[in-house]
């Protein structure tokens, strides 16, 4: 049976196993970094962002054995703001991280339907089984029960189907099945007065992504319309949003996340909840492809899309204006000027030494470039 310690790894992530890894040595370095007055954020960031999730789990095990305390609890006690959120997220197993994100999206008086859609539409059945198990282990309540309490109608029915890990994961495709499913979708929507929503759930929430791609091609041949256009014309609300997300993930998952990132970065403020979740959850799976899709879709790099770091001014050694960081999206902002590191000097009035002292900037350099601030500064400013 899968456990919360399972890790999800793809071939297009930005974070990989660290060669020469030694869990005991890293755990000891982290203990020294957070012991006593003050915190050595540089060491924490260098280790945690420089190791894969599987390696972080081994570090956490060694840390607990030596310190008698969970690593995530130690980080919560010594860090704050978005840096704390990201570091704690990185030391969680992926299934536990998703479980907590789902709980957060349903906690309180309102529900973050877009977060529910993002997670449930994009995860595999195997991943969702692990998420559901982690959810029950932590909250002593099933994920399905909480979804049922917080959503309604066809939207709830589709979410529950996805949460129940019922999607076929086979990579095989069947042209005859695709033709049949395309006809089912056509009969359920375009061909009739009213819409049979159950048929849309039956096809889109059960079929594998490769099979769905073929079905969508057959649907266009049959109806003369893209499935997305039919969904927009026949359905509405969060149910429509969910089915469109499934279509996007089936066609091109990295492009789906690139679109999500663009939405969370647009406007007066940054949705750091979404930004952090996507960057952390996809960092070992397909973040390289997400970056490429972002550039293809929007004509700018993901680095240059986050434009607000110039509003953040350090108060002193190793500190960033916390109020501004919280208001404008925290750790993600350094990504906005990593595309052009020379902007650091005029906009922040910083030199390379100060740059290395800002933990949020250092995190982004390691996450996206696989280099420390000092290494990049040497390349760009020498």
KEMARFI-787677 format. One record per residue: residue in one letter; x, y, z of N, C-alpha, C in turn. Coordinates in steps of 0.1 Angstrom, whole numbers. Example, Ala and Ser with C-alpha at 12.3 -4.5 7.8 and 13.67 -1.06 7.14 Angstrom:
  resn    nxx    nyy    nzz   caxx   cayy   cazz    cxx    cyy    czz
     A    132    -57     78    123    -45     78    132    -33     78
     S    128    -22     71    137    -11     71    129      0     79
END
This chain:
  resn    nxx    nyy    nzz   caxx   cayy   cazz    cxx    cyy    czz
     X      8    -12      0      0      0      0      9     12      0
     X      5     23     -8     12     35     -8     12     42      5
     X     23     49      8     24     57     20     26     71     17
     X     25     80     27     27     94     25     41     97     21
     X     50     87     23     64     90     20     67     87      6
     X     57     83     -2     60     81    -16     63     94    -23
     X     72     93    -33     76    105    -40     72    104    -55
     X     69    115    -61     64    116    -75     75    123    -83
     X     81    115    -92     92    121   -100     90    119   -115
     X     92    129   -122     91    128   -137    105    130   -143
     X    105    132   -156    118    134   -162    121    148   -166
     X    112    157   -163    114    171   -167    113    181   -155
     X    117    177   -144    118    186   -132    130    194   -132
     X    130    204   -123    141    213   -121    150    209   -109
     X    144    200   -101    151    195    -89    154    180    -91
     X    166    176    -89    169    161    -90    177    157    -78
     X    180    144    -77    188    139    -67    202    146    -66
     X    206    148    -54    219    155    -52    230    144    -51
     X    240    144    -59    251    135    -59    259    137    -46
     X    264    126    -40    272    128    -28    263    130    -16
     X    251    127    -17    241    129     -6    244    121      6
     X    243    128     18    245    122     31    235    128     40
     X    224    120     43    213    124     51    217    129     65
     X    226    121     71    230    124     85    238    138     85
     X    246    140     75    254    152     75    245    164     72
     X    235    162     63    226    173     61    217    176     73
     X    213    166     80    204    168     91    212    175    102
     X    225    172    104    233    179    114    235    193    110
     X    237    196     97    239    210     93    226    218     95
     X    215    212     93    202    219     95    200    222    110
     X    204    212    119    203    214    133    211    226    137
     X    223    227    132    232    238    136    227    251    130
     X    220    251    119    215    263    112    204    269    120
     X    196    261    127    185    266    134    186    266    150
     X    198    263    154    201    262    168    205    276    173
     X    200    280    185    205    292    191    197    304    186
     X    203    316    188    197    328    184    200    331    169
     X    189    334    162    191    336    148    191    323    140
     X    188    324    127    187    313    118    196    314    106
     X    204    304    103    213    305     91    204    300     79
     X    197    310     74    188    307     63    195    302     50
     X    207    307     48    214    303     36    216    287     36
     X    221    282     47    223    268     48    210    260     47
     X    199    265     53    186    258     51    182    257     37
     X    183    269     30    178    269     16    187    261      7
     X    200    262      9    209    255      1    207    240      2
     X    204    235     14    202    220     16    188    216     11
     X    178    223     15    164    219     12    161    220     -3
     X    165    231     -9    162    232    -23    172    224    -32
     X    183    220    -26    193    213    -34    192    198    -33
     X    181    193    -26    179    179    -25    166    175    -31
     X    164    163    -36    151    158    -41    142    155    -29
     X    129    154    -32    120    151    -21    123    138    -14
     X    127    128    -22    131    115    -15    143    117     -6
     X    152    125    -10    164    128     -1    159    136     11
     X    150    145      9    145    153     21    138    145     31
     X    131    134     26    125    125     36    135    118     45
     X    146    114     39    157    108     46    163    118     56
     X    165    130     52    170    140     61    161    142     72
     X    148    143     70    138    145     80    138    134     90
     X    140    122     85    141    110     94    153    111    103
     X    165    115     98    177    116    105    176    128    115
     X    169    139    111    167    150    120    159    147    132
     X    148    139    130    139    136    141    147    126    151
     X    155    117    145    162    108    154    172    115    162
     X    178    126    157    189    133    164    183    144    173
     X    172    151    168    167    162    176    154    159    184
     X    148    148    181    136    145    188    124    153    184
     X    125    159    172    115    169    167    113    167    152
     X    101    169    147     99    169    133    106    180    126
     X    112    178    115    119    189    107    109    200    104
     X     97    196     99     88    207     95     84    216    107
     X     83    210    119     80    218    130     91    227    134
     X    104    222    132    115    231    135    116    242    125
     X    113    240    113    113    251    103    102    261    106
     X     90    256    110     79    265    113     83    274    125
     X     91    269    134     95    277    146    106    287    143
     X    113    285    132    125    294    130    123    303    117
     X    113    300    109    111    308     97     98    315     98
     X     95    324     88     82    330     88     78    334     73
     X     66    338     72     61    343     59     62    332     48
     X     64    337     36     64    328     24     76    318     24
     X     87    323     30     99    314     30     95    302     39
     X     89    304     50     84    293     59     75    284     51
     X     65    290     44     56    281     37     63    272     26
     X     72    278     19     79    270      9     88    260     15
     X     96    263     25    105    253     31     97    242     37
     X     86    245     44     78    234     50     72    226     39
     X     67    232     28     61    224     17     71    215     11
     X     84    219     10     94    211      3     98    199     11
     X     96    199     24    100    188     32     89    178     34
     X     77    181     29     66    172     30     66    162     18
     X     62    150     20     59    141      9     49    147      0
     X     49    145    -13     40    151    -23     25    149    -19
     X     22    136    -15      8    133    -12      3    141      0
     X     11    143     10      8    150     22      6    165     18
     X     15    170     10     14    184      6      1    187     -2
     X     -3    178    -11    -16    179    -18    -27    178     -8
     X    -27    169      1    -37    167     11    -39    180     19
     X    -29    186     23    -30    199     31    -35    210     22
     X    -30    210      9    -35    221      0    -50    219     -2
     X    -55    207     -3    -69    205     -5    -77    209      7
     X    -72    205     19    -78    209     32    -79    224     33
     X    -68    231     29    -68    246     30    -78    252     20
     X    -80    246      9    -89    251     -1   -104    249      3
     X   -106    240     13   -120    238     17   -122    243     32
     X   -112    249     38   -113    253     52   -120    267     53
     X   -127    268     63   -133    281     66   -147    283     59
     X   -151    296     58   -164    299     52   -165    297     37
     X   -154    299     30   -154    298     16   -146    286     10
     X   -149    283     -2   -141    272     -8   -134    277    -20
     X   -121    273    -21   -113    277    -33   -115    267    -44
     X   -125    268    -52   -128    258    -62   -117    256    -72
     X   -110    267    -75   -100    266    -85    -88    257    -81
     X    -85    258    -68    -75    249    -62    -79    235    -63
     X    -92    232    -59    -97    218    -60    -96    213    -75
     X   -100    222    -84   -100    218    -98    -86    215   -103
     X    -76    224    -99    -63    222   -104    -57    209    -99
     X    -58    206    -86    -53    194    -81    -59    181    -86
     X    -73    181    -86    -80    169    -89    -80    166   -104
     X    -79    177   -112    -79    175   -127    -66    170   -132
     X    -55    173   -125    -41    171   -130    -34    159   -124
     X    -39    153   -113    -32    142   -107    -36    129   -113
     X    -27    119   -113    -30    106   -117    -38     99   -107
     X    -44     87   -111    -52     79   -101    -43     74    -90
     X    -31     70    -93    -22     65    -83    -19     77    -73
     X    -16     88    -78    -13    100    -70    -25    103    -61
     X    -37    103    -66    -49    106    -59    -52     95    -48
     X    -49     83    -50    -50     73    -40    -41     76    -28
     X    -29     81    -31    -20     84    -20    -24     97    -13
     X    -30    107    -21    -35    119    -15    -47    116     -5
     X    -56    107    -10    -67    104     -2    -63     97     11
     X    -53     88     10    -48     81     22    -41     91     32
     X    -33    100     26    -27    110     35    -37    119     41
     X    -47    123     34    -58    131     39    -65    125     51
     X    -68    112     50    -75    105     61    -66    103     73
     X    -53    101     70    -43     99     81    -42    111     89
     X    -42    123     83    -40    136     90    -53    141     96
     X    -64    140     89    -76    147     93    -87    137     99
     X    -84    124     98    -94    114    103   -107    116     97
     X   -107    120     85   -120    122     77   -116    120     62
     X   -125    114     55   -122    111     41   -122    124     33
     X   -114    124     22   -114    135     13   -128    136      6
     X   -134    125      3   -147    125     -3   -157    132      6
     X   -157    129     19   -167    135     28   -166    150     28
     X   -153    155     28   -152    170     28   -155    176     15
     X   -152    170      4   -157    175     -9   -172    175    -10
     X   -178    165     -5   -193    164     -5   -199    176      4
     X   -192    179     14   -198    190     23   -196    204     18
     X   -186    205      9   -182    219      4   -186    222    -10
     X   -191    212    -18   -195    214    -31   -209    208    -34
     X   -214    211    -46   -228    206    -49   -229    202    -63
     X   -240    195    -66   -244    192    -80   -234    184    -88
     X   -234    187   -101   -225    180   -110   -211    182   -108
     X   -208    194   -103   -194    197    -99   -189    187    -88
     X   -197    185    -78   -194    176    -67   -193    162    -72
     X   -202    158    -81   -201    144    -86   -188    142    -94
     X   -184    151   -102   -172    150   -110   -160    150   -101
     X   -159    158    -91   -148    159    -81   -147    146    -74
     X   -158    140    -69   -158    128    -62   -153    116    -71
     X   -157    116    -83   -152    106    -92   -136    107    -94
     X   -131    119    -95   -117    120    -96   -110    117    -83
     X   -116    121    -72   -110    118    -58   -110    103    -55
     X   -119     96    -62   -120     82    -59   -110     74    -68
     X   -101     81    -75    -91     75    -83    -96     65    -94
     X   -106     69   -101   -113     60   -110   -108     62   -125
     X    -99     71   -127    -94     73   -141    -85     62   -145
     X    -87     57   -157    -79     46   -163    -65     53   -166
     X    -54     46   -162    -41     51   -164    -33     44   -175
     X    -40     35   -183    -34     28   -194    -29     38   -204
     X    -18     35   -210    -13     43   -221    -18     39   -235
     X    -25     27   -235    -30     22   -247    -43     30   -252
     X    -44     32   -265    -56     39   -270    -64     30   -279
     X    -76     32   -280    -85     24   -289    -94     33   -297
     X    -92     33   -310    -98     42   -319   -114     40   -319
     X   -118     27   -318   -132     25   -318   -139     30   -305
     X   -132     29   -294   -137     34   -281   -138     49   -282
     X   -128     55   -289   -127     70   -290   -139     75   -299
     X   -142     67   -310   -154     71   -318   -167     70   -310
     X   -168     59   -302   -180     57   -294   -182     68   -283
     X   -171     71   -277   -171     81   -266   -174     95   -272
     X   -169     98   -284   -172    110   -291   -186    111   -294
     X   -192    100   -298   -207    100   -301   -215    102   -289
     X   -210     96   -278   -217     98   -265   -217    112   -261
     X   -206    119   -262   -205    133   -258   -213    142   -268
     X   -213    138   -280   -221    146   -290   -236    144   -287
     X   -240    132   -284   -254    130   -281   -259    136   -268
     X   -249    137   -259   -252    143   -246   -253    158   -246
     X   -248    164   -256   -247    179   -256   -253    185   -269
     X   -245    186   -279   -248    193   -291   -261    187   -298
     X   -263    175   -298   -273    168   -305   -287    169   -299
     X   -288    172   -286   -300    172   -279   -304    185   -273
     X   -317    186   -269   -321    198   -262   -318    196   -247
     X   -310    205   -242   -305    202   -228   -292    194   -228
     X   -287    191   -217   -274    185   -216   -274    173   -206
     X   -269    162   -210   -268    150   -201   -254    151   -194
     X   -253    158   -183   -241    160   -176   -234    147   -172
     X   -242    137   -169   -236    124   -164   -227    118   -175
     X   -231    120   -187   -223    114   -198   -209    121   -199
     X   -209    134   -197   -196    141   -197   -187    136   -186
     X   -193    134   -174   -185    129   -163   -180    115   -166
     X   -189    107   -172   -185     93   -175   -173     92   -184
     X   -173    101   -194   -162    100   -204   -149    107   -199
     X   -151    120   -194   -140    128   -191   -133    125   -178
     X   -140    118   -168   -134    115   -155   -130    101   -154
     X   -133     93   -164   -129     79   -163   -118     75   -173
     X   -118     81   -185   -109     77   -196    -95     82   -193
     X    -85     75   -198    -71     80   -197    -69     92   -205
     X    -58    100   -202    -55    112   -209    -52    108   -224
     X    -44     98   -227    -41     95   -241    -54     91   -249
     X    -63     84   -242    -76     80   -248    -84     92   -250
     X    -84    102   -241    -92    114   -242    -88    122   -254
     X    -74    123   -256    -69    131   -267    -75    126   -280
     X    -75    112   -282    -80    106   -294    -95    109   -295
     X   -102    108   -283   -117    111   -283   -120    125   -288
     X   -112    134   -283   -114    148   -287   -112    150   -302
     X   -102    143   -308   -100    144   -322   -112    139   -330
     X   -117    127   -325   -129    121   -331   -142    130   -329
     X   -142    137   -318   -154    146   -315   -154    157   -325
     X   -142    163   -328   -141    174   -338   -145    169   -352
     X   -141    157   -355   -144    151   -368   -159    149   -369
     X   -166    145   -358   -180    142   -358   -188    155   -358
     X   -185    165   -350   -193    176   -347   -189    189   -355
     X   -176    189   -359   -171    201   -365   -167    212   -355
     X   -167    208   -342   -164    217   -331   -153    211   -322
     X   -146    220   -315   -136    215   -305   -145    212   -293
     X   -140    202   -285   -148    198   -273   -148    209   -263
     X   -138    218   -263   -138    229   -254   -150    239   -257
     X   -152    241   -270   -163    250   -274   -177    244   -270
     X   -178    231   -271   -191    225   -268   -193    225   -253
     X   -182    223   -245   -184    224   -230   -188    238   -226
     X   -181    248   -232   -185    262   -229   -199    265   -233
     X   -204    259   -244   -218    262   -248   -228    254   -240
     X   -225    243   -235   -235    234   -229   -235    234   -214
     X   -223    238   -208   -222    237   -193   -219    251   -187
     X   -218    252   -174   -216    265   -168   -210    263   -154
     X   -205    274   -148   -200    274   -135   -188    266   -132
     X   -186    261   -120   -174    254   -116   -173    240   -123
     X   -185    234   -127   -185    222   -134   -179    224   -148
     X   -182    235   -154   -176    238   -167   -161    240   -166
     X   -157    247   -155   -143    250   -153   -135    237   -151
     X   -141    227   -143   -135    215   -141   -133    207   -154
     X   -143    206   -162   -142    198   -174   -132    204   -184
     X   -132    217   -184   -122    224   -193   -108    221   -188
     X   -106    221   -175    -93    218   -169    -89    204   -173
     X    -98    194   -172    -95    181   -176    -91    180   -191
     X    -98    187   -199    -95    187   -214    -81    193   -216
     X    -78    204   -209    -64    210   -210    -53    201   -205
     X    -56    194   -194    -46    185   -189    -44    173   -198
     X    -54    168   -204    -53    157   -213    -45    160   -225
     X    -47    173   -230    -41    177   -242    -26    181   -240
     X    -24    188   -228    -10    194   -226    -10    198   -211
     X     -6    190   -202     -6    193   -188      4    205   -185
     X     16    206   -190     24    217   -187     18    230   -192
     X     11    230   -203      4    243   -208     -7    247   -198
     X    -14    237   -192    -24    239   -182    -18    247   -171
     X     -7    242   -166      0    249   -154      5    262   -158
     X     10    264   -170     15    277   -175      4    287   -174
     X     -8    283   -179    -20    292   -179    -24    295   -164
     X    -23    285   -155    -26    288   -141    -16    298   -135
     X     -3    296   -139      7    306   -134      4    320   -139
     X      1    321   -152     -2    334   -158    -14    341   -151
     X    -24    333   -148    -36    339   -141    -32    344   -127
     X    -24    336   -120    -21    340   -106    -11    351   -105
     X     -4    354   -116      5    365   -116     -1    378   -122
     X    -12    377   -128    -18    389   -134    -25    398   -124
     X    -27    410   -127    -34    419   -118    -25    426   -108
     X    -32    433    -98    -25    441    -89    -17    433    -79
     X    -21    421    -76    -14    413    -66    -11    399    -71
     X     -3    392    -64      1    379    -68     -6    368    -59
     X    -11    358    -65    -17    347    -58     -6    338    -53
     X      0    340    -42     12    332    -38      8    318    -34
     X     -5    316    -30    -10    303    -26     -9    294    -38
     X    -14    298    -50    -13    291    -62      1    290    -67
     X      8    301    -67     22    301    -72     31    291    -65
     X     31    292    -52     39    283    -43     35    268    -46
     X     22    265    -47     17    252    -49     22    246    -62
     X     21    254    -73     25    248    -86     40    246    -86
     X     48    256    -82     63    255    -83     68    243    -74
     X     62    242    -62     67    231    -54     62    217    -59
     X     49    216    -63     44    203    -67     49    198    -80
     X     53    207    -89     58    203   -102     73    204   -104
     X     80    207    -93     95    209    -94    102    197    -97
     X     97    185    -94    104    173    -98     97    165   -109
     X     87    171   -115     79    164   -125     80    170   -139
     X     76    183   -140     76    188   -154     78    204   -154
     X     84    209   -144     86    224   -143     94    229   -155
     X    103    222   -161    110    226   -173    101    228   -184
     X     91    219   -186     82    220   -197     72    231   -194
     X     68    233   -182     59    244   -178     65    257   -182
     X     78    259   -179     85    271   -182     85    273   -198
     X     88    262   -205     88    263   -220     74    267   -225
     X     64    261   -219     50    264   -224     46    279   -221
     X     51    283   -209     48    297   -205     54    307   -216
     X     66    304   -220     73    313   -230     66    312   -243
     X     62    300   -247     55    298   -260     41    305   -260
     X     34    304   -249     20    309   -248     20    325   -246
     X     29    330   -239     28    344   -235     40    353   -240
     X     49    346   -247     60    354   -253     70    360   -244
     X     70    356   -231     80    361   -221     83    349   -213
     X     95    349   -207     99    338   -198     91    339   -185
     X     90    328   -178     84    328   -165     92    337   -155
     X    105    337   -157    113    346   -149    109    361   -150
     X    106    365   -163    103    379   -165     88    383   -162
     X     80    372   -160     66    375   -158     63    380   -144
     X     72    378   -134     69    382   -120     76    396   -119
     X     69    407   -118     75    420   -120     76    428   -107
     X     74    423    -96     72    432    -85     83    432    -75
     X     94    426    -78    105    426    -68    111    440    -65
     X    110    448    -75    115    462    -74    108    469    -62
     X     96    464    -58     89    471    -47     94    466    -34
     X    102    456    -34    106    450    -21    120    455    -18
     X    122    461     -6    135    466     -2    139    460     11
     X    151    455     12    156    449     24    157    459     36
     X    153    454     48    154    463     59    168    462     65
     X    175    451     63    188    449     69    193    436     65
     X    204    432     72    210    419     68    201    407     69
     X    200    400     58    192    388     58    177    390     59
     X    172    403     58    158    405     60    152    412     48
     X    139    409     46    131    415     35    119    422     42
     X    114    433     36    102    439     42     91    429     42
     X     88    423     53     78    412     54     64    416     49
     X     60    429     52     47    433     49     45    433     33
     X     56    439     27     55    439     12     56    425      6
     X     64    417     12     66    403      7     53    396      8
     X     46    397     19     33    390     21     23    396     11
     X     22    409     10     12    415      1     14    412    -13
     X     27    411    -18     29    410    -32     33    396    -37
     X     34    387    -28     36    373    -33     49    367    -29
     X     56    373    -20     67    366    -13     78    360    -22
     X     81    348    -19     93    341    -25     93    341    -40
     X     81    342    -46     81    341    -61     87    353    -68
     X     87    364    -62     91    376    -69    105    377    -74
     X    115    371    -68    128    372    -73    129    366    -87
     X    119    356    -90    119    351   -104    117    361   -114
     X    111    372   -110    108    383   -120    121    390   -125
     X    132    390   -117    144    396   -122    155    387   -124
     X    153    374   -122    163    365   -125    166    364   -140
     X    156    368   -148    157    368   -162    168    379   -166
     X    169    389   -158    178    400   -161    185    404   -148
     X    195    396   -143    200    399   -129    206    413   -128
     X    209    420   -138    215    433   -137    205    443   -131
     X    192    439   -132    182    448   -126    183    448   -111
     X    189    439   -105    191    439    -90    197    452    -85
     X    207    457    -92    214    468    -87    206    481    -87
     X    200    485    -99    193    498    -98    180    497    -91
     X    173    486    -91    160    485    -85    160    483    -70
     X    170    475    -65    170    472    -51    182    479    -44
     X    191    486    -52    202    492    -46    210    482    -38
     X    212    470    -44    219    459    -37    232    456    -44
     X    241    451    -37    253    445    -44    252    430    -43
     X    261    423    -49    260    408    -49    260    402    -35
     X    267    408    -26    268    403    -12    254    404     -6
     X    247    415     -8    234    416     -2    224    407     -9
     X    225    405    -22    217    395    -29    217    382    -23
     X    229    377    -20    231    364    -14    225    363      0
     X    222    374      6    217    374     20    202    373     20
     X    195    376      9    180    376      9    176    361      6
     X    169    355     16    166    341     14    156    338      3
     X    146    347      1    137    344    -10    143    345    -24
     X    153    354    -26    160    355    -38    168    342    -40
     X    175    338    -30    184    326    -31    176    314    -34
     X    165    313    -28    156    301    -31    153    300    -46
     X    149    312    -52    146    311    -66    158    308    -76
     X    169    314    -72    181    310    -80    183    295    -80
     X    183    289    -69    185    275    -68    174    267    -75
     X    162    271    -73    150    264    -78    150    263    -94
     X    154    275   -100    152    276   -114    165    275   -122
     X    176    280   -116    189    280   -124    199    269   -119
     X    196    263   -108    205    253   -103    219    259    -99
     X    219    272    -97    231    279    -93    228    288    -81
     X    238    290    -73    237    300    -62    237    314    -67
     X    232    323    -59    233    337    -63    247    342    -66
     X    256    337    -58    270    341    -60    275    336    -74
     X    272    324    -78    276    318    -90    270    326   -102
     X    257    330   -101    251    337   -112    256    351   -112
     X    258    357   -100    264    371   -100    277    372   -106
     X    285    361   -104    299    361   -110    298    360   -125
     X    288    353   -130    286    351   -145    282    365   -151
     X    272    371   -144    265    383   -150    272    396   -148
     X    280    397   -137    285    410   -133    300    410   -134
     X    307    400   -138    322    400   -139    326    407   -152
END
